[in-house]
Amino acid sequence: MEKASKFDDRESLTIPVDHILAIVMDSEEVTGMVKNLNDNGFSPKDIGVLTGMDDAAKLDAACGEKGFFAKLATVGLDMGDRDTDYIKRYRKAVLNGRAVIAVAAKGDDARESARQILKVRGARFITFFGRFVTQVLEA
């Protein structure tokens, strides 16, 4: 995808600090979401889109699916349990043919702008992953 490049060069992902993640039920809707985000000041480097088996594998380390070091990477505040469960939910969505969109959103204004765009375009399970807090913004 031309206007979203955040995860293109990554083989695996960790818990995304200062990011909003959301499930997109209709993967064709992702293009419109990305365009809206770009039009509202989010650069391609701020936006990542995950689809398909290869991208689901990128989430393995973040949800502790592979190896000791992957499991170790999920240990943090709150022992990573809730974050890991949320990431597993996103991984499962990708495996089930959905898309997951991630937006770097540092600051309240960026977070609210991204949330609104994703919500209006039909995204589900919109969650903010901060440094010390994980917050479901829209179920």
N, C-alpha and C positions, 0 to 999 in steps of 0.2 A: 504494500500500500504506500503510495507516494507521500502522503501527508502525515504519516505516523511512522516513526523510525526507532523509537526508544529501545525496543528489545531485539531489533533485527540482528545485531552483532553479538548477542548473548547466547551462550550455550545453556546456562542455567541461571535461575533467578533466586534471590533471597527474599525475605519478608520486605516488601517495598515501603520504606520509610517516607513519609510525606507524600503519599500517593492515594488516589481514589481508585478503587477497582469496581467494576460493575459487569454484570452478565447481560449480554445482548442476545435476546431470544432469536431474532432474525438476523443472521450474519450479513445480509444485504443492507441492513440498516446502519452498519458500522461506518460505511462511507459517508453517510449524511451526518453522523455524530462527529466524525473526525473533521469534516468541513466546518460544522458549527463551532467546534472547539478552536480550529485554526482561525476562523473569522472573529473569535472573541479573545485572541491574543495568546493562545497556546500554540507553541511551535511544534513541528514534527518531532523534535527531540524530547518534548514533554509528554508525548502520547505513544503508547504501545498497544498493539493489538495481538491477541493470542488466538489462534484457530488451529484445529487439527492435531493429529497425534504428535508431531514433532514439537509443537508449542506446548502441549500438555506435558511433555517430558521436561521442558524447561522449568516447570513448577515442582518437579520431584524433590529437588533439594530444599525448597522452601517449605514443603509439607512433610519432610522427613521420610519420603518414600524409598530412598536409596541410600544405603551405606551408613556407617557410623558417623562420618563427618557431616552428612546431610542431617542426621538426627541432632548432632551437636549444634549445628547452625540454627536450629529452631528453638534452642533453649535460650531464654532471656527473661525479661520481666514477665511476671505471671507465668513463668516456665514455658511460655510460648504456646500454651494449650489452645487458647481461644484463637490466636492468630493462625496457628497451624490448622485448626478446624475450618476456619474461613478460607484459607488457601486451598485446602482439600476440596471445598465446595466449588471454588473456581476451576480447579483442575478437572473435577468431575463434569462440570458444565462444558468445558472444552472437549472432553472425551465424548460427550453426548451430542456433539455437533453445534454447540453454541459458540459464540465468540466472547472473549473477555477483553474489555478495554481498560487500560490503566492511564491515569492522568497525573502527572506531577503537579501537586497543588500545595505550594508553600504559602501559608498565610490564609486568614479567614476569607478574604475576598475571592481569591483564586479557588478555594475549596467550595464556596457557595456558588460561584459561577459554573464550575464544572458539574456540581451536583444538579443544578437547575437544567443545564443542557442535557445531561444524561437522562434525567427524569422525564423531561418533556419528550425526548426521543424514544422513550419506552424501555430504558435500561432497568434492570432489576438487581436487587441485593447490592446496592451502592454502599460501599464501605470505605471509610477513611482509615488509613494506617499511619498514625503519627509515631513519633519517637517513643512516647510513653503511654499512648492511648490508642485503642482501636475502637472506632465508633461506626455502627451501622447507621447510615444517613437515610436510607430508604430500603424497606424490606422487599 
